[in-house]
Amino acid sequence: MPSKEFRKTSIAFLVLMVASALAWADNKKPSTPAKPSTPAKSTTTHTTTSTTHTTTTAGHTTTTTGHTTTTTTHTTTTGARPGSTMSARPGGGAMAGHPAAGGAVHGAAGRSTTTRTLPGGRTASVTTRANGRVASIHANGMTINHGIHGGRTISSERNGRLIVNNGRRGGFVQRPYFSRGGRTYYARTYVRDGHVYSRAYRGYDYRGYHYYGYVPGRFYHPGFYGWAYHPWVHPIYYGPAAWGWVGAPWYAAYPGWFTPYPVYATAGLWLTDYMIAANLQSAYQAGVEAGREQAEAPPPGQAPPPPPAPGPADATSQQPLSPEVKQAIADEVQAQLAAERTAAAQNNPQPGAPAAPAPAPAPAPAGGQVPDALSPSERVFVVATALDVTTASNQECGLTSGDVLMRLTDSPDANQNVNASVQSSKKGDCAAGQTVTVGVNDLQEMHNHFHEQMDSGMDTLASNSGKNGLPSAPDTGTTAGEVPTPPPDSGAADQLKAQQQQADQTDAQVQQ
C-alpha cells in the first residue's frame, strides 16, 4: 500500500498535468478576428468669421454673416480609392454634354469647395486649391475654370447657345444649325486673335451624355487625297526658313523639344510638323496671355505665379517629343487621310460609277453612338487647349497645347472619364509617363481639333501647290461635304466679350 507521502506527491502531479492541459487547450482556441480599421478621416471646415449665428453638426459648420454664407466641408480619407470623391458632373467638362471649359478635375488632393452669397443675392460655388487659389467658380449658369498654369476658361449657355471663352484671345459660340435625317447639326463660330470663321458639328448621344463631332464642309477630289496619302515622287527639303519659323518667339521657347523632319517624303509628314507647330504656337500665346492676366489682376493678398510660358534658355528641363511619339502622331494623320478619302468617295461618287445599293438601316447601338474619342483605332491624342487633370496619386497637374496623351482604357467611368498616359509634355506640365484621368469630352475635343487642323493643313497644301518649295498636287478641286459650312455668327465677338466682362465681375466678387 502506498505511503501517505507518495499519495500526496501523485495528487500534486495530477493537478499540475490537468492545469497544463487546460492552458494548452486555451492557447489553441481561434482568436477573434480584429475588426478592420476604419480609414482615418481628416475634416477641415472653413468658416467666415463675421458671425451672427453658428450651428455645428458632425463637422459641418454653417456660419451666417451680414452678407455672406460660407459652407465648406473638406474631407480626406486615408487609404481611400483615388478619385472616390469625384464630382458627379457629366462629361468631365464644365457643363453636362458640353465641351469642357479647361477640363474638370475630380477628387484632386487638397481642393475644397465653398458656397458664397454674392452681391444681389446670387450664390456661387467656389472650389479652391490647397494653396488657396481659386480653381473654379460656378455662378449664374456660368463656369469659370482657372488653370493650374494660370489663364482662364469660361463656358455658359444662353438661349440655346453655348459660349466658350479660352482667354482674351477668343473662343467660340455654338448654336443649332439644322436637322436632317434625325441628326442635329450645330454651327460653331470661332473668334481667335481677331479672325472669325465657322465650322459645322454634329451632335449625338452616348450613355446619356451629349457629344459633338466635327463635320468637314467640303471634300477634295480623290486624286488629291491619293497624292497626300502616298509617297511623293521626289522628297522635298522644307526647313524652318521655308516654314517662317526663324525668329518666331514660340519657336525659340521650346528648344530641343520639337525637331522638324529634315526632309518630307509624304504630305502626311509635312502635315504632322504643320500641326505640331500650330499647337506650340497656341501653347506659347496662351502662356503669354495667362501671364498677362495674372499680372493685371493677381488674387488679393497673393503674389502672381511666374509666367507659364517657358523661356528659351533651359533646354535641359524640356521633355522632347521623341521620334516614336512623333511617328504615332504621323500615323494618326495617315489614318485621318484614309478616313476622309473614304468619306469623300461615299459622299460624292464618281460620275458614271454605278450607284451603290442603299445600306439597310443599322440598329442604334446600345447606349448611343460611340464617340470618336473612344474608337479602338484611335489611341493617341494631341492636347488642343490648356487642361488640368489628376494623376493616379490624386495630384493635380496641367497639360498645354501640343502635349501628347495615349488613351489606356476604353470604357469610361460614371463621370465619363478614362485613363490616359502622358507620352510627351513640355516644361512645367504633367511629367511624361504619368497616368492621368481625363474626360471623354476633352478627348473628343482633341480629336475634333486634330481633324480641323489637318483640313487647314490640306488647304495650305492645295493653295500652295507647286509654290514655295512644295510639290505640285494633281487635283485640288473640291466637292460638297456632309453639310455646308454655316455662315459665321455676326454677334459672336460681342457675346464672347460680354461673357468675359461678366466673368471679370464674378471673379472680383468672389475674391472680395
C-alpha positions in Angstrom: 0.0 0.0 0.0 1.5 3.4 -1.0 2.6 5.6 1.7 0.9 8.9 2.6 3.7 11.0 1.1 3.5 9.0 -2.2 -0.2 9.7 -2.4 0.3 13.5 -1.8 3.0 13.6 -4.5 0.8 11.7 -7.0 -2.2 14.1 -6.5 0.0 17.2 -6.9 1.4 15.7 -10.1 -2.1 15.1 -11.5 -3.2 18.6 -10.6 -0.2 20.0 -12.5 -0.9 17.9 -15.6 -4.6 19.0 -15.7 -3.6 22.7 -15.4 -1.1 22.3 -18.2 -3.6 20.6 -20.4 -6.2 23.4 -19.9 -3.7 26.1 -20.6 -2.6 24.3 -23.8 -6.3 24.0 -24.9 -6.9 27.7 -24.3 -4.0 28.7 -26.4 -5.3 26.6 -29.3 -8.6 28.4 -29.5 -9.0 30.5 -32.6 -8.6 34.2 -31.9 -11.5 36.6 -32.7 -10.5 38.4 -35.9 -9.8 42.1 -35.3 -12.4 44.5 -36.9 -11.0 46.2 -40.0 -9.8 49.6 -39.1 -11.9 52.5 -40.4 -9.8 54.8 -42.6 -8.9 57.9 -40.7 -10.8 60.9 -41.8 -9.5 64.4 -41.6 -12.2 67.1 -41.9 -11.4 70.7 -42.4 -14.2 73.2 -42.1 -13.7 76.8 -43.4 -16.0 79.4 -41.8 -16.5 83.1 -42.4 -15.7 84.9 -39.2 -18.1 87.8 -39.1 -20.7 85.7 -37.3 -24.2 86.4 -36.0 -25.2 82.7 -35.6 -23.2 79.5 -35.9 -24.5 75.9 -35.9 -22.1 72.9 -35.8 -23.3 69.4 -36.6 -20.9 66.5 -37.1 -18.1 68.5 -38.6 -20.4 70.6 -40.8 -20.5 74.3 -39.9 -22.8 76.9 -41.2 -21.9 80.4 -40.4 -24.3 83.2 -41.2 -22.8 86.7 -41.6 -24.3 90.0 -42.5 -23.8 89.4 -46.2 -22.0 86.1 -46.9 -22.8 82.5 -46.1 -19.9 80.1 -46.5 -20.4 76.4 -46.1 -17.3 74.2 -46.6 -16.6 70.6 -45.6 -13.4 69.2 -47.0 -12.8 65.5 -46.1 -9.7 63.5 -46.9 -9.9 59.7 -46.3 -6.6 57.9 -45.7 -6.4 54.8 -47.8 -9.5 55.7 -49.9 -9.6 54.7 -53.6 -8.1 57.6 -55.7 -10.9 59.6 -57.2 -13.5 58.4 -54.7 -14.5 62.0 -54.0 -15.2 62.7 -57.7 -17.9 65.1 -58.6 -20.9 63.8 -60.5 -20.7 66.4 -63.2 -21.3 64.6 -66.5 -18.9 64.6 -69.3 -15.8 65.7 -67.5 -16.4 69.2 -68.7 -17.8 72.4 -67.4 -21.4 71.7 -68.3 -23.3 68.5 -68.9 -22.8 67.4 -72.5 -20.8 70.5 -73.5 -17.2 70.9 -74.5 -15.0 71.2 -71.4 -14.0 74.6 -70.1 -10.5 73.8 -69.2 -11.2 70.3 -68.0 -12.8 69.0 -64.8 -10.5 67.9 -62.0 -12.3 65.4 -59.8 -11.0 64.5 -56.4 -7.8 66.4 -56.7 -6.0 66.3 -53.4 -6.2 69.5 -51.3 -9.2 71.0 -53.0 -12.2 72.4 -51.1 -15.5 73.9 -52.1 -17.4 76.8 -50.6 -20.8 78.2 -51.3 -20.8 82.0 -51.2 -23.5 84.6 -51.5 -22.5 87.4 -53.9 -23.9 90.9 -54.0 -27.5 90.9 -55.3 -28.3 87.6 -53.6 -26.6 85.4 -56.2 -24.8 82.3 -55.0 -21.5 80.9 -56.3 -19.9 77.5 -55.7 -16.2 78.2 -55.4 -13.5 75.5 -55.5 -10.0 76.4 -54.2 -6.7 74.6 -54.5 -4.6 73.7 -51.5 -2.6 76.9 -51.9 -5.8 78.9 -51.5 -6.1 79.9 -55.2 -9.4 79.7 -56.9 -9.7 76.7 -59.2 -13.3 77.1 -60.4 -16.4 79.1 -59.9 -20.0 78.1 -60.8 -22.4 81.0 -60.7 -25.4 82.2 -62.6 -25.2 79.4 -65.2 -21.6 80.1 -65.9 -18.5 78.1 -65.2 -15.1 79.8 -64.8 -12.0 77.5 -64.6 -8.7 78.9 -63.5 -5.9 76.7 -64.9 -3.0 75.5 -62.7 -0.7 77.3 -65.2 -2.8 80.5 -65.0 -5.2 81.6 -67.6 -9.0 81.2 -67.5 -11.6 79.3 -69.5 -15.3 80.2 -69.3 -18.4 78.4 -70.5 -22.1 79.3 -70.3 -25.3 78.6 -72.1 -27.7 81.4 -73.1 -30.9 80.9 -75.2 -29.7 77.6 -76.6 -26.3 78.9 -77.5 -23.1 77.6 -75.9 -20.4 80.2 -75.4 -16.9 79.1 -74.5 -14.0 81.5 -73.9 -10.4 80.3 -73.9 -9.0 83.5 -72.7 -8.9 87.0 -74.2 -7.6 85.6 -77.4 -11.0 84.3 -78.2 -13.3 81.3 -78.1 -16.5 80.1 -79.9 -20.2 80.5 -79.9 -22.2 77.3 -80.8 -25.9 77.2 -81.9 -28.2 74.7 -83.5 -27.8 74.8 -87.3 -30.4 72.4 -88.8 -31.7 68.9 -88.6 -31.7 66.3 -91.3 -32.3 62.5 -91.2 -32.8 62.6 -87.5 -29.4 64.3 -87.0 -28.9 67.7 -85.5 -26.1 69.9 -86.7 -24.5 72.8 -84.9 -22.7 75.9 -86.2 -19.6 77.0 -84.3 -18.3 80.5 -84.9 -14.7 80.8 -83.7 -13.2 84.2 -82.8 -9.4 83.8 -82.5 -6.9 86.7 -82.4 -9.4 88.8 -84.4 -10.1 86.1 -87.0 -13.7 85.0 -87.4 -14.6 81.7 -89.1 -17.2 78.9 -88.7 -17.3 75.1 -88.6 -20.1 72.5 -88.6 -20.6 69.9 -85.9 -23.0 67.0 -85.5 -24.4 66.2 -82.1 -25.1 62.7 -80.8 -25.7 60.9 -77.5 -23.7 58.2 -75.8 -24.8 56.7 -72.4 -26.9 59.7 -71.6 -24.2 62.3 -72.4 -24.1 64.6 -75.4 -21.1 64.9 -77.7 -20.2 66.9 -80.8 -18.2 65.7 -83.8 -16.5 67.9 -86.4 -18.1 67.7 -89.9 -15.9 68.8 -92.9 -17.7 71.4 -95.1 -16.1 70.1 -98.2 -14.0 67.2 -99.5 -11.2 67.2 -102.0 -11.2 65.0 -105.1 -9.8 61.5 -104.7 -6.7 62.3 -106.7 -5.6 64.9 -104.1 -6.1 62.5 -101.2 -4.1 59.9 -103.1 -1.3 62.4 -103.6 -1.4 63.3 -99.9 -1.5 59.8 -98.7 1.2 58.1 -100.8 4.9 58.9 -101.0 5.8 61.8 -103.2 7.9 61.2 -106.3 10.6 63.5 -105.0 11.1 64.2 -101.3 11.5 67.9 -100.5 13.6 69.9 -98.1 11.4 72.4 -96.3 13.4 74.0 -93.4 12.5 76.4 -90.7 13.0 79.4 -93.0 10.5 78.0 -95.5 8.1 77.4 -92.7 8.6 81.0 -91.5 9.7 79.9 -88.0 13.1 81.6 -87.9 13.0 84.3 -85.2 9.5 83.4 -84.1 9.2 83.7 -80.2 7.3 80.4 -79.9 10.0 78.5 -81.8 12.7 79.8 -79.5 10.6 79.0 -76.4 10.8 75.2 -76.9 14.4 74.4 -77.8 15.1 70.8 -78.4 11.5 69.8 -77.7 10.3 69.8 -81.3 12.6 68.7 -84.1 11.1 69.1 -87.6 11.7 66.4 -90.2 14.9 67.0 -92.2 13.0 66.2 -95.5 9.4 65.4 -96.3 8.7 62.3 -98.4 4.9 62.4 -97.9 2.3 65.1 -97.3 1.5 63.2 -94.1 4.9 64.0 -92.6 4.6 67.7 -93.7 1.1 67.8 -92.1 2.5 66.3 -88.9 5.0 69.1 -88.5 2.4 71.7 -89.6 0.0 70.6 -86.8 2.7 70.3 -84.1 4.0 73.8 -84.8 0.4 75.2 -84.8 -0.2 73.7 -81.3 3.1 75.0 -80.0 2.2 78.5 -81.2 -1.1 78.2 -79.4 0.5 77.0 -76.2 3.0 79.8 -76.3 0.4 82.5 -76.9 -1.9 81.1 -74.2 1.1 81.1 -71.8 1.8 84.8 -72.6 -1.8 85.7 -72.2 -2.1 83.8 -68.9 0.9 85.6 -67.5 -0.5 88.9 -68.6 -3.9 88.2 -66.9 -2.2 87.2 -63.7 0.0 90.4 -63.7 -3.1 92.6 -64.4 -5.2 91.1 -61.6 -3.4 88.9 -59.1 -5.6 87.4 -56.3 -5.8 89.8 -53.3 -3.0 89.1 -50.8 -1.3 86.6 -53.1 1.7 87.1 -55.4 1.0 86.1 -59.0 2.7 82.9 -60.2 5.6 83.2 -62.7 4.6 83.4 -66.3 3.8 79.8 -67.5 5.4 80.3 -71.0 8.8 78.6 -70.9 11.9 80.6 -71.5 14.3 79.9 -74.4 17.4 79.1 -72.3 16.7 76.0 -70.2 16.7 73.2 -72.8 17.6 70.5 -70.3 14.3 70.8 -68.5 12.3 70.0 -71.6 10.9 66.5 -72.3 11.5 66.2 -76.0 8.9 64.9 -78.4 10.5 61.6 -79.2 10.7 60.1 -82.7 8.4 57.3 -81.5 5.7 59.7 -80.2 6.0 61.8 -83.3 5.6 58.8 -85.5 2.4 57.9 -83.6 1.1 61.4 -84.5 2.1 60.9 -88.1 0.2 57.5 -88.1 -2.9 59.3 -86.9 -2.5 61.8 -89.7 -2.4 58.9 -92.2 -5.4 57.3 -90.7 -7.4 60.5 -90.9 -6.3 61.0 -94.6 -7.6 57.5 -95.4 -10.8 58.0 -93.5 -11.5 61.4 -95.2 -10.7 59.9 -98.6 -13.3 57.1 -97.9 -15.9 59.6 -96.7 -15.3 61.8 -99.8 -15.9 58.8 -102.1 -19.1 57.8 -100.3 -20.5 61.3 -100.2 -19.6 62.1 -103.8 -19.3 59.0 -106.1 -17.5 59.5 -109.3 -19.6 60.4 -112.4 -20.7 57.3 -114.4 -20.0 54.9 -111.5 -22.9 52.6 -110.7 -24.8 53.7 -107.7 -24.2 51.6 -104.6 -27.2 50.0 -103.1 -28.6 51.8 -100.1 -27.5 50.1 -96.9 -30.1 48.7 -94.6 -30.7 50.9 -91.6 -28.4 49.8 -88.8 -29.9 49.4 -85.4 -28.9 52.1 -83.0 -26.1 50.8 -80.8 -26.8 50.2 -77.2 -26.2 53.5 -75.3 -25.9 55.5 -78.5 -23.1 56.4 -80.9 -19.6 55.7 -79.5 -17.6 59.0 -79.6 -14.6 59.0 -81.9 -12.5 59.6 -78.7 -13.3 56.0 -77.7 -12.6 54.4 -81.0 -10.4 51.3 -80.6 -8.4 52.5 -83.6 -7.7 55.9 -82.1 -5.3 56.0 -79.1 -3.1 59.0 -79.5 -4.4 62.5 -78.8 -2.7 65.9 -79.1 -3.8 68.3 -76.4 -5.7 71.2 -78.0 -6.1 73.7 -75.2 -4.8 74.0 -71.6 -6.3 71.2 -69.4 -6.0 70.3 -65.7 -6.0 66.6 -64.8 -5.3 64.4 -61.9 -2.7 61.7 -61.6 -3.1 58.2 -60.2 -2.0 59.5 -56.9 -4.8 62.2 -56.9 -2.3 65.0 -57.5 -3.3 67.8 -59.9 -1.1 68.7 -62.9 -1.6 70.7 -66.1 -1.3 70.0 -69.8 -0.9 72.5 -72.5 -1.5 72.6 -76.3 0.9 70.2 -78.0 1.3 67.7 -75.2 0.5 64.1 -76.2 -1.7 61.5 -74.5 -2.3 57.9 -75.1 -5.7 56.5 -74.0 -5.4 53.4 -71.9 -9.0 52.5 -71.1 -11.9 52.2 -73.5 -14.8 52.2 -71.1 -15.5 55.4 -69.2 -16.4 55.6 -65.6 -19.6 57.0 -64.1 -18.2 60.6 -64.7 -17.3 59.8 -68.4 -13.6 59.8 -67.5 -10.9 57.4 -68.8 -7.3 56.8 -68.0 -4.5 58.0 -70.3 -0.7 58.0 -70.3 1.3 61.2 -70.8 3.5 60.4 -73.8 5.2 63.8 -74.2 4.9 67.1 -72.3 6.6 70.4 -72.1 8.3 72.2 -69.2 6.0 72.5 -66.2 3.3 70.2 -67.5 2.4 66.7 -66.2 5.5 64.5 -66.4 5.8 62.1 -69.3 5.0 58.5 -68.2 2.3 59.5 -65.7 -1.2 58.0 -65.8 -3.9 60.7 -65.6 -7.7 60.8 -65.6 -9.2 62.7 -68.5 -12.7 63.3 -69.6 -14.0 61.6 -72.8 -15.4 65.0 -73.8 -11.9 66.5 -73.5 -10.5 63.8 -75.7 -13.4 64.3 -78.2 -12.5 68.0 -78.5 -8.8 67.0 -79.1 -10.0 64.7 -81.9 -12.1 67.5 -83.4 -9.3 70.0 -83.2 -6.9 67.5 -84.8 -9.3 66.9 -87.7 -9.8 70.6 -88.2 -6.1 71.3 -88.1 -5.4 68.6 -90.7 -8.1 70.1 -93.0 -6.4 73.5 -92.6 -3.1 72.0 -93.5 -4.6 70.3 -96.6 -6.0 73.7 -97.6 -2.4 75.2 -97.3 -1.0 72.4 -99.4 -3.7 72.9 -102.0 -3.4 76.7 -102.2 0.4 76.5 -102.4 0.6 73.6 -104.8 3.9 74.0 -106.8 4.8 77.1 -104.8 7.3 78.0 -102.1 9.1 74.7 -102.4 6.1 72.4 -102.2 5.4 69.8 -105.0 2.5 70.2 -107.4 -0.7 68.4 -106.5 -2.6 66.6 -109.3 -6.2 67.7 -108.5 -7.2 70.3 -105.8 -10.8 70.5 -106.7 -13.4 70.1 -104.0 -16.9 68.8 -103.6 -19.6 69.4 -101.0 -19.3 67.8 -97.6 -22.0 66.2 -95.4 -23.4 69.6 -94.7 -22.4 73.0 -96.0 -20.2 75.1 -93.8 -22.5 77.5 -91.9 -22.0 81.3 -92.1 -20.3 82.9 -89.1 -22.4 84.3 -86.4 -22.2 88.1 -86.7 -22.7 88.6 -83.0 -20.2 86.0 -81.7 -17.5 88.5 -80.9 -19.9 90.6 -78.8 -21.2 87.6 -77.0 -17.7 86.5 -76.1 -16.8 90.0 -74.9 -20.0 90.2 -72.8 -19.2 86.8 -71.2 -15.6 88.0 -70.4 -17.0 91.1 -68.7 -19.4 89.0 -66.6 -16.7 86.6 -65.6 -14.4 89.5 -64.6 -17.2 90.8 -62.3 -17.8 87.4 -60.8 -14.1 86.8 -60.2 -13.8 90.1 -58.5 -16.8 89.5 -56.3 -15.6 86.1 -55.3 -12.1 87.4 -54.5 -13.7 90.0 -52.2 
